[in-house]
Amino acid sequence: MSRRSSSTSLAAGPRERDRSRKEEIVHEEGWYNDPYGRHEARWMSDGTPTALVQDAGVESQDPPPDEPITTTLERVAETTAADGSDLKRADDAESQIVNPSAMTQAMNDAGEESIDSSW
């Protein structure tokens, strides 16, 4: 009986550990260092590099190249507020006083300025 349990533990050797490590990586999602070295960070979705990249906190699109990933993925620290303080609520606009006359006058003034500047 002890022999059987030891053979079972041998089956979970390096190959099994490698498989479980790959499964952990495959399911990762979030900002990671760009494995291609083109940008500071790249969004990983289910372990797959996406076109969403980040440099100096600015997001843009750059499709991942058809190259194998040769570096170890490292999670990038979050740069945005996690408490939602950087977000605006949609109903915040309703809390502001709207003056239709002032809005109409501002649009008329802007239209006149653009006509004057084109002459």
C-alpha positions as CSV (number, residue, x, y, z in Angstrom):
1,M,0.0,0.0,0.0
2,S,2.8,2.4,0.8
3,R,4.4,1.5,-2.5
4,R,1.3,2.5,-4.4
5,S,1.0,5.9,-2.7
6,S,4.7,6.6,-3.4
7,S,4.2,5.8,-7.1
8,T,1.2,8.1,-7.1
9,S,3.3,10.9,-5.7
10,L,6.0,10.2,-8.3
11,A,3.4,10.7,-11.0
12,A,2.9,14.2,-9.8
13,G,6.6,15.0,-10.6
14,P,8.1,17.8,-12.6
15,R,5.8,17.2,-15.6
16,E,2.6,17.6,-13.4
17,R,4.1,20.7,-11.7
18,D,4.9,22.3,-15.1
19,R,1.3,21.6,-16.3
20,S,-0.2,23.2,-13.1
21,R,2.2,26.2,-13.5
22,K,1.1,26.7,-17.1
23,E,-2.6,26.4,-16.1
24,E,-2.0,29.2,-13.5
25,I,-0.5,31.4,-16.2
26,V,-3.2,30.6,-18.7
27,H,-5.9,32.0,-16.5
28,E,-4.2,35.3,-15.5
29,E,-6.0,38.6,-16.4
30,G,-4.8,42.1,-15.8
31,W,-1.9,44.4,-16.6
32,Y,1.4,42.7,-17.0
33,N,4.8,43.8,-18.3
34,D,4.7,43.7,-22.1
35,P,6.2,40.3,-22.9
36,Y,7.3,41.6,-26.3
37,G,9.2,44.7,-24.8
38,R,7.4,47.2,-27.0
39,H,5.3,48.9,-24.3
40,E,5.4,49.3,-20.5
41,A,2.4,47.1,-20.0
42,R,0.0,44.8,-21.9
43,W,-3.4,43.6,-20.8
44,M,-3.6,39.9,-20.5
45,S,-7.0,38.2,-20.9
46,D,-7.1,34.5,-19.8
47,G,-3.4,34.4,-20.2
48,T,-3.4,35.7,-23.7
49,P,-1.8,39.0,-24.7
50,T,-4.3,41.5,-26.1
51,A,-3.9,44.6,-28.3
52,L,-4.6,46.9,-25.2
53,V,-1.2,48.4,-24.1
54,Q,-0.2,51.1,-21.7
55,D,2.7,53.6,-21.7
56,A,3.1,56.3,-19.0
57,G,-0.5,55.6,-17.9
58,V,-1.9,56.2,-21.4
59,E,-3.8,53.3,-23.0
60,S,-3.6,52.6,-26.7
61,Q,-3.9,49.6,-29.1
62,D,-1.1,47.6,-30.6
63,P,-1.9,44.0,-31.7
64,P,0.5,41.5,-30.2
65,P,3.1,40.2,-32.7
66,D,3.2,36.6,-33.9
67,E,6.1,35.8,-31.6
68,P,6.3,33.4,-28.7
69,I,6.4,34.8,-25.2
70,T,9.9,34.2,-23.9
71,T,9.8,36.3,-20.7
72,T,8.2,35.6,-17.4
73,L,5.0,37.6,-16.9
74,E,5.1,40.1,-14.0
75,R,1.9,41.9,-12.8
76,V,2.1,45.7,-13.1
77,A,1.0,47.7,-10.1
78,E,-2.4,49.4,-10.5
79,T,-2.1,53.1,-11.3
80,T,-5.7,54.1,-10.9
81,A,-7.7,54.6,-7.8
82,A,-9.4,51.4,-6.8
83,D,-12.0,53.2,-4.6
84,G,-13.7,54.8,-7.6
85,S,-12.7,58.3,-6.7
86,D,-11.5,58.8,-10.3
87,L,-14.9,58.0,-11.8
88,K,-17.8,60.4,-12.5
89,R,-21.4,59.4,-12.0
90,A,-23.8,59.7,-14.9
91,D,-26.4,61.5,-12.8
92,D,-23.9,64.2,-11.7
93,A,-24.9,66.2,-14.7
94,E,-28.5,66.3,-13.3
95,S,-27.2,68.1,-10.1
96,Q,-26.0,71.1,-12.1
97,I,-28.4,74.0,-12.9
98,V,-29.1,74.3,-16.6
99,N,-29.9,77.7,-18.0
100,P,-31.3,77.2,-21.6
101,S,-31.0,80.9,-22.4
102,A,-27.3,81.0,-21.5
103,M,-26.7,77.8,-23.5
104,T,-28.4,79.2,-26.6
105,Q,-26.5,82.5,-26.3
106,A,-23.2,80.6,-26.0
107,M,-24.0,78.5,-29.1
108,N,-24.9,81.7,-31.0
109,D,-21.7,83.4,-29.9
110,A,-19.6,80.4,-31.0
111,G,-21.3,80.3,-34.4
112,E,-20.8,84.0,-35.0
113,E,-17.1,83.6,-34.0
114,S,-16.6,80.8,-36.5
115,I,-18.3,82.8,-39.3
116,D,-16.2,85.9,-38.5
117,S,-13.0,83.9,-38.5
118,S,-13.7,82.4,-41.9
119,W,-14.1,85.8,-43.6
